[in-house]
Amino acid sequence: FVAELTRMLQGQGTVLAMPLAWLDQWAADGGQRIEDLVHGESQQQAADQVSISNSIGSLRFLANMDWREFVEQMSVVERALRGEPAGTYALMDFNTRDGYRHVVEKIARRSRAPEPEVAAVALRLAAAAFAADPQDRRAHVG
């Protein structure tokens, strides 16, 4: 506030010299100079502008992010299920694979086992069925 008021008062001639002198004295009483207050305010505004600009850039990035791809790239369960011996899982569409991941999640929650462990058990069962008969539908994690 003081910085903005000072900017408005400066250069307005002798009529506003007294309020400007009062502000100078007020700042001096606080151990500061008006120039330092104005400079500090300008620095803060610049920092705020950079922060806001960075925030907007981050929001744009998040809005343009392909979250489906991100989830599948980061998911340990996804990587495990893609290792299915029959290869069927990897050929499914996103929504179907997502449904499978949710089933793994649900089983893990109910059994109190970690999701990667549940996926590993499903893979072991599928691998055993695949070894016995690659055409057996149990050779697929679903």
N, C-alpha and C positions, 0 to 999 in steps of 0.2 A: 504494500500500500504506500509506504513512504517513498519507495523508489518511483512509483508511477506518479504520485503527487508532485515530487520534485521535478520530474520530467515535464509535467504540465506547467509548473510555475516558472521554470527556467526560460529565459528569452522573452518574457512577457513585459519587460520594461520595469520601470521603477515602482509602478503601482503595486506589484506583487513581491517587491524586494523584501518587505518586512516579514511576510509569512515564510519566505525562503530562508531568511536569516534566523527566524524562530526554529525552523526545521534543522538548520545547521547547528544551532545551540543545543537543541534537544538531542541530536545525534552525539554531539561532543560530550554532553552530560553522561551519556551512556558509554563513553569511551570509543566512539566510532566516528567515522566521517561519512557524509552523505555519498561521496563518490564510491566509498567501499560498499555501502548499502546498495547503491544502484548497480554496481558491478556484480555483487553477490546475487542480486535478484536476476540479473541478466544471465549469469552462469546457471542458476537454478532453472530458469525458463528453458535454456538451451538443453540442459540435461533432461528435463521433462519432455521436451520435444523429441529428443533421441529415443527416450524410453517408449513414448507413445508410438513413434514410427516403428520401432522394433516390435512392439506388441502387435501392431496392425499387420506387419509383415509375417509374424508368426501365425496370426489368425488366418491370414490368406493361405499360408503354407498348409495349415491344418485342414482348411476347407478344401484344398485341392488334393489332399492326400488320399491315396487309394487304400482305405482302411482294410478292405478284404485282403488285398495283397500283403499288407503289413502284418495282419494277424497270422496269415498262413506262413509267412517267412519267419516270424518270431516264435511260433508255437512248437514246443517240443513234441507235443502229442501229434501235431500235423506231420512233422518229420518222421515220427515213428510209424504212423499209419500209412504213410507213403511207401514204407518199406515192405508192405504186404506182398507175399510171394506171387499171388495171382495177378497183381498189378491193376486190379479193378478199381480200387479206391482212388488212385491218381487220375483215372479217366472220368470220374464223376464231376458234376458241376459243383460250384461253390456251395450252394444251399444244401446239397446232399452231404458234402463233406462236413459242413458246419453242423448239420444235424448229428453226424457221427461223433464229432468232437464234443457236442453237448451230452450225448449219451455217455461218453467216457467220463465227462465231468460229473454227471449224475451218479454213475456207478462209484466213482472215486469218493464222492461226498458220502454216499450211503455206506460204503465199506471202510471208510476212513483210511483209504490207501491213496498214495499220491497218483495223480493223473498219469504220469509217465509209466508208472508200474502197471496200471490198468491197461494202458495201450500195449505194453510189452507182453502181458498175459494174452491179450487178444491176438497179437502177432504170433506168439508161440503156438497157440491153438490153431491158427490159420496155417502156419508152416507145417505143423504135424499133419493136418488134413491134406495139404498140398502135396506133401511127400508121399502119402498113401495113394492119392488120386487127384491129379491137378484139376479134374473136372468137377470134383466135389464142391458143392456150394459153400461148404464150411472152410474152404481154402481162402475164402474172402473174409476180411475182418467184420463184415456186416452180418 
